[in-house]
Amino acid sequence: MTARRTLFGVELDALTMDETVERCVTAARNGHTLEIGVVNAAKLVNMRRDPSLAEAVQGCDLVLADGQAVVWASRLLRAPLPERVAGIDLFVRLLREAEKQGLSVYFLGARREVLTRMLHRVARKFPALAVAGSRDGYFGDDEQPAVADAIARSGAQLLFLGMTSPKKEIFTAGYGRRSGARVIHGVGGSFDILAGVTRRAPERWQRLGLEWLYRLLQEPRRLGRRYLTTNAVFVGMTLRELFRRRPLTSTAGRGI
Protein backbone atom coordinates (compact mmCIF):
# COMPACT_ATOMS: atom_id res chain seq x y z
CA MET A 1 0.00 0.00 0.00
CA THR A 2 1.16 3.52 -0.79
CA ALA A 3 1.82 5.82 2.15
CA ARG A 4 -0.58 8.76 2.14
CA ARG A 5 -0.36 12.23 3.61
CA THR A 6 -3.33 14.40 4.55
CA LEU A 7 -2.95 18.02 3.55
CA PHE A 8 -5.79 20.56 3.89
CA GLY A 9 -8.20 17.65 4.23
CA VAL A 10 -6.99 16.02 0.99
CA GLU A 11 -5.18 12.68 0.94
CA LEU A 12 -2.09 12.68 -1.28
CA ASP A 13 0.09 9.74 -2.25
CA ALA A 14 3.67 10.00 -1.01
CA LEU A 15 5.31 8.72 -4.19
CA THR A 16 8.42 9.68 -6.10
CA MET A 17 8.33 10.09 -9.87
CA ASP A 18 9.99 6.70 -10.42
CA GLU A 19 7.52 4.98 -8.10
CA THR A 20 4.59 6.64 -9.88
CA VAL A 21 5.82 5.56 -13.32
CA GLU A 22 6.25 2.01 -12.06
CA ARG A 23 2.71 1.97 -10.66
CA CYS A 24 1.31 3.23 -13.96
CA VAL A 25 3.19 0.76 -16.14
CA THR A 26 2.22 -2.14 -13.87
CA ALA A 27 -1.44 -1.13 -14.02
CA ALA A 28 -1.38 -0.84 -17.81
CA ARG A 29 0.29 -4.21 -18.27
CA ASN A 30 -1.87 -6.04 -15.73
CA GLY A 31 -5.17 -4.58 -16.85
CA HIS A 32 -5.88 -2.57 -13.69
CA THR A 33 -7.49 0.87 -13.90
CA LEU A 34 -5.52 3.73 -12.41
CA GLU A 35 -7.04 7.22 -12.44
CA ILE A 36 -4.49 9.91 -11.62
CA GLY A 37 -5.26 13.26 -10.02
CA VAL A 38 -2.67 16.00 -9.62
CA VAL A 39 -2.89 19.06 -7.39
CA ASN A 40 -1.00 22.32 -7.14
CA ALA A 41 -1.63 25.33 -4.91
CA ALA A 42 -4.31 26.79 -7.18
CA LYS A 43 -6.21 23.54 -7.45
CA LEU A 44 -6.21 22.97 -3.70
CA VAL A 45 -7.72 26.43 -3.32
CA ASN A 46 -10.31 25.78 -6.03
CA MET A 47 -11.22 22.42 -4.50
CA ARG A 48 -12.43 24.30 -1.43
CA ARG A 49 -14.65 26.44 -3.61
CA ASP A 50 -15.89 23.70 -5.95
CA PRO A 51 -17.23 20.54 -4.27
CA SER A 52 -17.57 18.71 -7.59
CA LEU A 53 -13.90 19.28 -8.36
CA ALA A 54 -12.90 18.16 -4.88
CA GLU A 55 -14.98 15.00 -5.18
CA ALA A 56 -13.53 14.19 -8.61
CA VAL A 57 -9.91 14.66 -7.51
CA GLN A 58 -10.29 12.73 -4.27
CA GLY A 59 -12.00 9.91 -6.13
CA CYS A 60 -8.84 9.21 -8.12
CA ASP A 61 -6.71 6.16 -7.39
CA LEU A 62 -3.57 8.30 -7.10
CA VAL A 63 -3.46 11.94 -6.02
CA LEU A 64 -0.05 13.54 -6.59
CA ALA A 65 1.66 16.82 -5.75
CA ASP A 66 2.07 18.58 -9.09
CA GLY A 67 3.23 21.87 -7.52
CA GLN A 68 6.43 22.57 -5.61
CA ALA A 69 4.50 24.80 -3.20
CA VAL A 70 2.43 21.76 -2.19
CA VAL A 71 5.60 19.81 -1.36
CA TRP A 72 6.97 22.70 0.68
CA ALA A 73 3.67 23.06 2.55
CA SER A 74 3.61 19.33 3.29
CA ARG A 75 7.03 19.53 4.92
CA LEU A 76 6.17 22.66 6.86
CA LEU A 77 3.02 20.97 8.15
CA ARG A 78 4.87 17.76 9.05
CA ALA A 79 3.10 15.62 6.46
CA PRO A 80 6.10 15.37 4.12
CA LEU A 81 5.81 14.32 0.50
CA PRO A 82 9.04 12.96 -1.04
CA GLU A 83 9.09 15.16 -4.13
CA ARG A 84 7.07 16.96 -6.74
CA VAL A 85 5.55 14.72 -9.41
CA ALA A 86 4.86 17.25 -12.14
CA GLY A 87 2.05 16.27 -14.48
CA ILE A 88 3.96 17.13 -17.65
CA ASP A 89 7.07 15.22 -16.53
CA LEU A 90 4.96 12.19 -15.71
CA PHE A 91 3.30 12.56 -19.12
CA VAL A 92 6.63 12.45 -20.97
CA ARG A 93 7.95 9.59 -18.84
CA LEU A 94 4.85 7.54 -19.58
CA LEU A 95 5.15 8.22 -23.31
CA ARG A 96 8.72 6.91 -23.17
CA GLU A 97 7.68 3.81 -21.25
CA ALA A 98 4.71 3.20 -23.54
CA GLU A 99 7.03 3.26 -26.56
CA LYS A 100 9.46 0.83 -24.90
CA GLN A 101 6.82 -1.61 -23.75
CA GLY A 102 4.39 -1.46 -26.66
CA LEU A 103 1.55 0.18 -24.76
CA SER A 104 -0.98 2.11 -26.84
CA VAL A 105 -2.01 5.68 -26.03
CA TYR A 106 -4.87 8.07 -26.76
CA PHE A 107 -4.66 11.88 -26.70
CA LEU A 108 -7.80 13.84 -25.84
CA GLY A 109 -7.79 17.62 -25.60
CA ALA A 110 -6.58 21.00 -26.89
CA ARG A 111 -7.55 22.73 -30.12
CA ARG A 112 -7.37 20.65 -33.28
CA GLU A 113 -4.41 22.60 -34.67
CA VAL A 114 -2.49 22.29 -31.39
CA LEU A 115 -3.24 18.59 -31.18
CA THR A 116 -2.01 18.07 -34.74
CA ARG A 117 1.26 19.89 -34.02
CA MET A 118 1.76 17.88 -30.86
CA LEU A 119 1.15 14.59 -32.65
CA HIS A 120 3.83 15.47 -35.23
CA ARG A 121 6.34 16.31 -32.52
CA VAL A 122 5.52 13.23 -30.46
CA ALA A 123 5.93 11.05 -33.55
CA ARG A 124 9.42 12.47 -34.10
CA LYS A 125 10.46 12.03 -30.48
CA PHE A 126 8.84 8.62 -29.96
CA PRO A 127 8.76 7.04 -33.44
CA ALA A 128 7.75 3.57 -32.20
CA LEU A 129 4.91 4.84 -29.98
CA ALA A 130 1.56 3.15 -30.69
CA VAL A 131 -1.03 5.95 -30.93
CA ALA A 132 -4.48 4.36 -30.81
CA GLY A 133 -6.27 7.63 -31.51
CA SER A 134 -6.77 11.30 -30.72
CA ARG A 135 -9.50 13.93 -30.49
CA ASP A 136 -9.59 17.63 -29.71
CA GLY A 137 -11.08 18.76 -26.42
CA TYR A 138 -13.97 20.78 -27.82
CA PHE A 139 -17.08 18.76 -27.10
CA GLY A 140 -20.17 19.30 -24.99
CA ASP A 141 -21.14 17.47 -21.83
CA ASP A 142 -23.75 15.51 -23.76
CA GLU A 143 -21.00 14.16 -26.04
CA GLN A 144 -18.89 12.73 -23.23
CA PRO A 145 -20.37 9.19 -23.38
CA ALA A 146 -19.70 8.97 -27.13
CA VAL A 147 -16.14 10.24 -26.66
CA ALA A 148 -15.49 7.64 -23.96
CA ASP A 149 -16.92 4.89 -26.17
CA ALA A 150 -14.67 5.94 -29.06
CA ILE A 151 -11.64 5.68 -26.78
CA ALA A 152 -12.77 2.24 -25.64
CA ARG A 153 -13.09 1.08 -29.26
CA SER A 154 -9.54 2.29 -29.95
CA GLY A 155 -8.17 -0.16 -27.38
CA ALA A 156 -5.89 2.49 -25.86
CA GLN A 157 -4.20 1.47 -22.62
CA LEU A 158 -3.12 4.95 -21.58
CA LEU A 159 -5.35 8.02 -21.91
CA PHE A 160 -3.97 11.55 -21.63
CA LEU A 161 -6.39 14.44 -21.14
CA GLY A 162 -5.05 17.78 -22.35
CA MET A 163 -7.95 19.77 -20.91
CA THR A 164 -8.33 22.43 -18.24
CA SER A 165 -9.74 21.95 -14.75
CA PRO A 166 -12.35 21.02 -13.81
CA LYS A 167 -13.28 19.50 -17.19
CA LYS A 168 -10.55 16.87 -17.15
CA GLU A 169 -11.32 15.84 -13.56
CA ILE A 170 -15.05 15.63 -14.25
CA PHE A 171 -14.45 13.54 -17.37
CA THR A 172 -12.11 11.21 -15.47
CA ALA A 173 -14.60 10.73 -12.64
CA GLY A 174 -17.58 10.20 -14.94
CA TYR A 175 -16.09 8.35 -17.89
CA GLY A 176 -12.55 7.23 -17.05
CA ARG A 177 -13.51 3.61 -16.56
CA ARG A 178 -15.97 3.67 -19.44
CA SER A 179 -13.09 4.67 -21.74
CA GLY A 180 -11.47 1.29 -21.14
CA ALA A 181 -8.06 2.89 -20.63
CA ARG A 182 -5.98 1.43 -17.82
CA VAL A 183 -4.18 4.66 -16.92
CA ILE A 184 -6.01 7.99 -17.15
CA HIS A 185 -3.86 11.05 -16.61
CA GLY A 186 -5.08 14.65 -16.87
CA VAL A 187 -2.13 16.66 -18.19
CA GLY A 188 -3.76 20.09 -18.52
CA GLY A 189 -1.80 22.44 -20.77
CA SER A 190 0.94 19.91 -21.53
CA PHE A 191 -0.32 19.43 -25.10
CA ASP A 192 0.40 23.11 -25.75
CA ILE A 193 3.93 22.74 -24.38
CA LEU A 194 4.73 19.61 -26.38
CA ALA A 195 3.29 21.30 -29.47
CA GLY A 196 5.62 24.27 -28.95
CA VAL A 197 2.73 26.71 -28.55
CA THR A 198 3.72 27.71 -25.02
CA ARG A 199 7.08 27.48 -23.27
CA ARG A 200 7.76 25.74 -20.01
CA ALA A 201 9.72 27.46 -17.28
CA PRO A 202 13.46 26.72 -17.13
CA GLU A 203 14.50 24.11 -14.57
CA ARG A 204 15.87 26.72 -12.18
CA TRP A 205 12.47 28.45 -12.03
CA GLN A 206 10.85 25.07 -11.42
CA ARG A 207 13.21 24.23 -8.54
CA LEU A 208 12.43 27.58 -6.94
CA GLY A 209 8.70 26.94 -7.22
CA LEU A 210 8.28 29.83 -9.66
CA GLU A 211 6.83 27.99 -12.64
CA TRP A 212 3.55 29.83 -12.04
CA LEU A 213 5.37 33.17 -12.29
CA TYR A 214 6.96 32.17 -15.59
CA ARG A 215 3.52 31.35 -16.99
CA LEU A 216 2.15 34.59 -15.57
CA LEU A 217 4.82 36.59 -17.39
CA GLN A 218 3.80 34.90 -20.65
CA GLU A 219 0.06 35.52 -20.20
CA PRO A 220 -0.34 38.34 -17.63
CA ARG A 221 -3.83 39.41 -18.66
CA ARG A 222 -5.31 35.92 -18.61
CA LEU A 223 -3.50 34.53 -15.59
CA GLY A 224 -2.62 37.56 -13.45
CA ARG A 225 -5.61 37.84 -11.20
CA ARG A 226 -6.11 34.07 -10.98
CA TYR A 227 -2.57 33.25 -9.87
CA LEU A 228 -2.11 36.17 -7.51
CA THR A 229 -5.44 35.48 -5.82
CA THR A 230 -5.03 31.71 -5.45
CA ASN A 231 -1.42 31.99 -4.30
CA ALA A 232 -2.39 34.46 -1.59
CA VAL A 233 -5.22 32.20 -0.45
CA PHE A 234 -2.89 29.17 -0.42
CA VAL A 235 -0.36 30.98 1.76
CA GLY A 236 -3.20 31.89 4.13
CA MET A 237 -4.42 28.28 4.19
CA THR A 238 -0.91 27.05 5.02
CA LEU A 239 -0.39 29.58 7.82
CA ARG A 240 -3.77 28.83 9.38
CA GLU A 241 -3.06 25.11 9.27
CA LEU A 242 0.41 25.65 10.74
CA PHE A 243 -0.93 27.65 13.68
CA ARG A 244 -3.77 25.17 14.17
CA ARG A 245 -1.30 22.29 14.46
CA ARG A 246 1.11 24.08 16.83
CA PRO A 247 0.72 22.76 20.36
CA LEU A 248 -0.32 25.38 22.88
CA THR A 249 2.33 26.07 25.51
CA SER A 250 0.91 25.31 28.90
CA THR A 251 1.20 28.03 31.53
CA ALA A 252 0.11 25.75 34.35
CA GLY A 253 2.40 25.71 37.35
CA ARG A 254 4.25 28.86 36.36
CA GLY A 255 2.65 30.93 39.03
CA ILE A 256 0.92 33.21 36.53
VEXKOLRO-504511 format. One line per 2 residues: for each residue x, y, z of C-alpha. Coordinates in nm, 4 decimals. Layout:
// residues N
X Y Z  ...
***
This chain:
// residues 256
0.0000 0.0000 0.0000  0.1155 0.3517 -0.0791
0.1818 0.5824 0.2152  -0.0576 0.8761 0.2137
-0.0364 1.2227 0.3613  -0.3325 1.4398 0.4555
-0.2951 1.8025 0.3546  -0.5788 2.0560 0.3886
-0.8198 1.7645 0.4227  -0.6990 1.6021 0.0991
-0.5181 1.2679 0.0943  -0.2087 1.2681 -0.1283
0.0090 0.9736 -0.2253  0.3672 1.0004 -0.1010
0.5308 0.8725 -0.4189  0.8423 0.9675 -0.6100
0.8327 1.0093 -0.9875  0.9988 0.6698 -1.0416
0.7518 0.4981 -0.8103  0.4593 0.6642 -0.9880
0.5817 0.5562 -1.3315  0.6250 0.2012 -1.2055
0.2708 0.1972 -1.0656  0.1308 0.3229 -1.3958
0.3195 0.0761 -1.6137  0.2218 -0.2137 -1.3872
-0.1444 -0.1126 -1.4024  -0.1382 -0.0843 -1.7815
0.0293 -0.4212 -1.8267  -0.1870 -0.6037 -1.5727
-0.5169 -0.4579 -1.6855  -0.5883 -0.2569 -1.3692
-0.7491 0.0866 -1.3900  -0.5523 0.3734 -1.2414
-0.7037 0.7216 -1.2441  -0.4493 0.9915 -1.1622
-0.5263 1.3260 -1.0025  -0.2669 1.6004 -0.9616
-0.2885 1.9062 -0.7387  -0.1004 2.2325 -0.7143
-0.1628 2.5327 -0.4912  -0.4305 2.6788 -0.7182
-0.6211 2.3535 -0.7455  -0.6211 2.2969 -0.3704
-0.7716 2.6432 -0.3324  -1.0307 2.5777 -0.6031
-1.1221 2.2420 -0.4502  -1.2426 2.4302 -0.1426
-1.4652 2.6441 -0.3610  -1.5891 2.3696 -0.5952
-1.7230 2.0540 -0.4267  -1.7575 1.8709 -0.7592
-1.3897 1.9282 -0.8365  -1.2899 1.8163 -0.4875
-1.4981 1.5003 -0.5176  -1.3532 1.4186 -0.8609
-0.9910 1.4658 -0.7512  -1.0291 1.2733 -0.4271
-1.2005 0.9908 -0.6129  -0.8837 0.9214 -0.8125
-0.6708 0.6158 -0.7388  -0.3569 0.8298 -0.7098
-0.3456 1.1943 -0.6025  -0.0052 1.3540 -0.6591
0.1656 1.6823 -0.5747  0.2074 1.8583 -0.9086
0.3231 2.1871 -0.7525  0.6433 2.2567 -0.5612
0.4500 2.4796 -0.3205  0.2429 2.1765 -0.2187
0.5604 1.9810 -0.1363  0.6968 2.2698 0.0684
0.3670 2.3061 0.2549  0.3606 1.9329 0.3285
0.7035 1.9534 0.4921  0.6173 2.2660 0.6861
0.3018 2.0966 0.8149  0.4867 1.7758 0.9046
0.3098 1.5624 0.6459  0.6100 1.5372 0.4118
0.5812 1.4323 0.0499  0.9036 1.2958 -0.1036
0.9085 1.5162 -0.4129  0.7073 1.6964 -0.6742
0.5546 1.4716 -0.9409  0.4861 1.7251 -1.2142
0.2051 1.6266 -1.4479  0.3963 1.7130 -1.7650
0.7073 1.5225 -1.6527  0.4960 1.2188 -1.5712
0.3300 1.2561 -1.9125  0.6633 1.2450 -2.0974
0.7951 0.9589 -1.8841  0.4849 0.7540 -1.9577
0.5151 0.8217 -2.3309  0.8718 0.6912 -2.3172
0.7683 0.3811 -2.1246  0.4706 0.3204 -2.3543
0.7033 0.3258 -2.6556  0.9464 0.0831 -2.4899
0.6825 -0.1613 -2.3745  0.4392 -0.1462 -2.6656
0.1548 0.0178 -2.4759  -0.0977 0.2108 -2.6837
-0.2010 0.5679 -2.6032  -0.4866 0.8073 -2.6761
-0.4661 1.1876 -2.6699  -0.7796 1.3842 -2.5841
-0.7793 1.7620 -2.5605  -0.6583 2.1005 -2.6887
-0.7548 2.2732 -3.0124  -0.7374 2.0649 -3.3279
-0.4405 2.2605 -3.4670  -0.2489 2.2294 -3.1388
-0.3245 1.8591 -3.1181  -0.2012 1.8070 -3.4744
0.1261 1.9888 -3.4021  0.1761 1.7882 -3.0855
0.1150 1.4587 -3.2646  0.3825 1.5465 -3.5225
0.6342 1.6309 -3.2520  0.5519 1.3235 -3.0455
0.5933 1.1052 -3.3551  0.9424 1.2468 -3.4102
1.0458 1.2034 -3.0477  0.8845 0.8625 -2.9959
0.8758 0.7036 -3.3441  0.7750 0.3570 -3.2203
0.4909 0.4838 -2.9978  0.1565 0.3153 -3.0689
-0.1034 0.5946 -3.0932  -0.4475 0.4363 -3.0807
-0.6273 0.7631 -3.1511  -0.6771 1.1301 -3.0718
-0.9497 1.3928 -3.0491  -0.9595 1.7630 -2.9706
-1.1080 1.8759 -2.6418  -1.3972 2.0779 -2.7823
-1.7084 1.8756 -2.7100  -2.0174 1.9297 -2.4992
-2.1143 1.7469 -2.1835  -2.3750 1.5512 -2.3765
-2.0997 1.4157 -2.6041  -1.8885 1.2730 -2.3233
-2.0370 0.9194 -2.3381  -1.9698 0.8965 -2.7130
-1.6140 1.0243 -2.6656  -1.5494 0.7641 -2.3957
-1.6918 0.4889 -2.6167  -1.4673 0.5942 -2.9057
-1.1638 0.5684 -2.6784  -1.2771 0.2238 -2.5643
-1.3087 0.1077 -2.9263  -0.9538 0.2290 -2.9946
-0.8173 -0.0155 -2.7380  -0.5885 0.2493 -2.5862
-0.4204 0.1469 -2.2620  -0.3116 0.4952 -2.1578
-0.5350 0.8024 -2.1905  -0.3972 1.1553 -2.1631
-0.6391 1.4438 -2.1137  -0.5053 1.7783 -2.2350
-0.7947 1.9766 -2.0909  -0.8332 2.2426 -1.8243
-0.9741 2.1946 -1.4755  -1.2350 2.1020 -1.3806
-1.3277 1.9503 -1.7189  -1.0550 1.6870 -1.7150
-1.1316 1.5836 -1.3563  -1.5047 1.5633 -1.4246
-1.4446 1.3543 -1.7371  -1.2110 1.1213 -1.5475
-1.4604 1.0730 -1.2637  -1.7577 1.0200 -1.4936
-1.6089 0.8353 -1.7888  -1.2551 0.7230 -1.7052
-1.3512 0.3609 -1.6557  -1.5969 0.3667 -1.9442
-1.3089 0.4670 -2.1742  -1.1473 0.1288 -2.1137
-0.8058 0.2892 -2.0632  -0.5975 0.1432 -1.7823
-0.4176 0.4662 -1.6920  -0.6013 0.7991 -1.7145
-0.3857 1.1054 -1.6609  -0.5083 1.4652 -1.6865
-0.2128 1.6656 -1.8191  -0.3758 2.0091 -1.8520
-0.1796 2.2441 -2.0768  0.0944 1.9914 -2.1528
-0.0324 1.9426 -2.5095  0.0400 2.3108 -2.5750
0.3933 2.2742 -2.4384  0.4733 1.9613 -2.6376
0.3290 2.1298 -2.9468  0.5617 2.4267 -2.8953
0.2726 2.6713 -2.8550  0.3723 2.7709 -2.5020
0.7078 2.7481 -2.3270  0.7759 2.5744 -2.0015
0.9717 2.7462 -1.7281  1.3456 2.6716 -1.7131
1.4503 2.4108 -1.4572  1.5870 2.6721 -1.2176
1.2474 2.8446 -1.2028  1.0848 2.5068 -1.1422
1.3212 2.4235 -0.8542  1.2432 2.7582 -0.6937
0.8696 2.6938 -0.7222  0.8278 2.9830 -0.9661
0.6829 2.7991 -1.2638  0.3553 2.9829 -1.2040
0.5374 3.3165 -1.2288  0.6957 3.2171 -1.5593
0.3519 3.1349 -1.6994  0.2154 3.4586 -1.5565
0.4818 3.6587 -1.7394  0.3801 3.4897 -2.0653
0.0061 3.5519 -2.0197  -0.0336 3.8341 -1.7633
-0.3832 3.9413 -1.8655  -0.5312 3.5922 -1.8614
-0.3497 3.4526 -1.5593  -0.2623 3.7559 -1.3455
-0.5611 3.7839 -1.1197  -0.6110 3.4072 -1.0979
-0.2568 3.3254 -0.9871  -0.2115 3.6170 -0.7507
-0.5444 3.5477 -0.5821  -0.5032 3.1710 -0.5454
-0.1415 3.1990 -0.4304  -0.2390 3.4460 -0.1593
-0.5218 3.2197 -0.0455  -0.2890 2.9169 -0.0422
-0.0361 3.0982 0.1760  -0.3200 3.1891 0.4127
-0.4415 2.8278 0.4193  -0.0909 2.7055 0.5021
-0.0387 2.9578 0.7822  -0.3773 2.8834 0.9384
-0.3057 2.5109 0.9275  0.0410 2.5651 1.0743
-0.0934 2.7651 1.3683  -0.3769 2.5174 1.4175
-0.1298 2.2293 1.4460  0.1106 2.4085 1.6826
0.0716 2.2756 2.0364  -0.0321 2.5383 2.2884
0.2329 2.6068 2.5513  0.0907 2.5306 2.8898
0.1196 2.8034 3.1528  0.0106 2.5753 3.4350
0.2396 2.5711 3.7352  0.4247 2.8859 3.6358
0.2655 3.0930 3.9035  0.0919 3.3212 3.6534
***
